[in-house]
Amino acid sequence: MIRCLPLINTGAEGDLLLNREGQIYLAACSHSPFSKLHRNALESYQRDLAEFGNPWDMWVEKIEKSVKLFATLIHASTEEVFPSFSVSSALSTVMSSFKYGRRNRLVLSDLEYPTTNFIFLAQQKHGARVSTLRNRKYALSADAYSKSISDRTLLTSAIHVSSLNGFRQDIGEIAAMAHERGSLFYTDVYQSLGTIPVDVRKIDADFLACGNLKYLLGLPGIAFMYVRRELARRLEPTSIGWFSQKDPFLFGAKRLDFQDTARRFESGTLSIPSVYAAIEGMRAIIDIGAGRIERHISRLTQRALDIAHDTGIQTITPLERGARGAIVSFVVRRPHELEGRLRSMGVITSSRGIGLRIAPHFYNTVAEIDRAVEVIGSMRDT
């Protein structure tokens, strides 16, 4: 098992992760490592299912608990949050609410996670026009958004931290820019929430989404989306499920009767084991504190970049602390192949594009960063 930092110690025995002995886990940008949180959540789900058979009321309470925890993480009210199967499904549901008239422009960038690009492009069938900002050396400027957002823009999307290289944007500044021109604002915080304090009030976001399988220490199959209260009350999605209605058990309904909250965007039955895991993971992040986690990760990413500089390893990650999240991406030959070779050596990374990414979290140590970057440097050209 991997030893946690004494400062940030969440395991009863001082160990949180349950990977094999000596393994260095640095792939939180793709999936959280298997931990006691996962084991406890799945064992709890198994016990409840075996003991109660069909504990539906208990599961509903679990879902409500998970919504409350997510709302706490982003400083929102529970009425402004709905659970979904993934960010893709949540965003698709929200986008099904829009009609495209004079305001038919959708603005986003090529540093978004591709699901946003695909979903926006699919809206062209309904009359939307998509403007995609192109990055310059894996970064974007606020000025690029300023030039693209107009009085015809319906929705502007700006990812908080790019999964490609860890580039971090001032999404509050971009949100203000969008609102000045009458555009709604959406942000994907999948690569930041859990590692950086996020406050939807300060950002002034209209929509915000995040899944749980990465830095929130959860499993695949669950995500959450924030919808500003006044928008949640008036938007009417067409991509819906039974939980979107005030009476989800009404057979033979003759009209739609949406819930009055963001839960009107909810679909069908969630992955219940994922709900159990989401509760454990989000509770751990809240208990530790995103601010403490951010400071710790900042030290680790800086350490990785310093070693890379000293040993001549090229990176596409911003060097400025405030311009990056929890990802450092190294330029190597055949990154996907190297990822597999490192895995066999017990160093878990994640390739993306031309880079091999490391993504530390609160459970990683300086010694692990030193070891991982040393090994990457020795094998980057092979």
C-alpha positions, 0 to 999 in steps of 0.5 A: 500500500502507498503511504499517505502524507502525515499532514493529509492522512485519511486512512484508519491505519495511515494508508488510503490506497489499496494498490500493489506494494510500491506502486506510484499512482499518478493518474488521477486525471483519468481515474481515482486509484482503488482505495479504502473508500471504494472498498468500504462503499462497495461492501456497504452496497453489498451488505444493504442489497443482501440484507434488505433486498430492495432498499429503494428508500435507502437508495433515494436517501443516498442519492440525496446525500450525494447531491448535498455533498456536491452542492457543498463542494461548489457552494450551491444549493441542493435545488440547483444540482442534479445527478446524472450518469456522466457529464456527457448525459448531463450536458446533453440533457441541458442542451436539449432545453435550448432553442436557436433563433437570433441567438444561435452561436455556441462558443468553446475551445479545442482545449475542452474535453471532446464530449463538449465539442461533440455535443455542441456540434450535434446542436447544429442539426437544430440551428446552432452555429459553433465557434471553436477557439484554437489554442496557441501552444496549449493555452488560450487568452481571455482576449480570444474569448472576447473576440468570439463572444457576441450579442448572438452567442447563446452559450459560452463554454470555458473549461476550468482545467484542460485534461490535455496539459493542465492549462487553467483558465480564469473562468470567472473572467470569461463568465463575466465577459459572456454575461456582458454580451447576454450569453449564458456560461458553462464550465466543466470542472472535471479536472479541477474540482477536488484539487482547487476550491470551486465556488459557483457564486464567485464564478457566476456560472450558469451551468457547471458539471463534474464527474466523480471518477477522478479527483473526487475519488469515486467510480464511473457511472455518476456525475453532477451538474449545477444549473442556476436556480432561475434557469432551472425553473424555466428551461424545459429539456426534451432529453429526460427521464421519469425523475424529471417529473413531480410524480415520476410514478404517474402511468399514462401521463397526458402532459409534462409536469417538471420538477421546480428545481434542477432535478427536472434535468434528471433522467432514470435510475443511477448506478447505485454502487457509484452513488455509494462511492461518490458519497465516500469520496466527496466526504473525504475531499470536504474533510481534508479541504480543497485549499489544503489539497491545492497547496499540496498539489502545487508543491508536487507539480512544481517539483515535477516541473523543476526536475524536468527543467533540470534534466531537459524533459520538455513539457506542454504544461504552463510553468506559472502556478496560477495557470495550471491545475493538477496535471503535468504533461511531458513530451515523450516518444510514443506516450501511450506505449511508454504509459504501458511500460511504466505501468509494468514498473509500478508507475501509473500515468496517463497518456494524452495526445503528444504528452505523458501526464502525471496527476498527483493528489493529496495522497502522493509524496515528493519522493514519489514525484522524484521517482516517477519523473526520474523514470520518465526522463530515463525512458522518454526517448526510447 
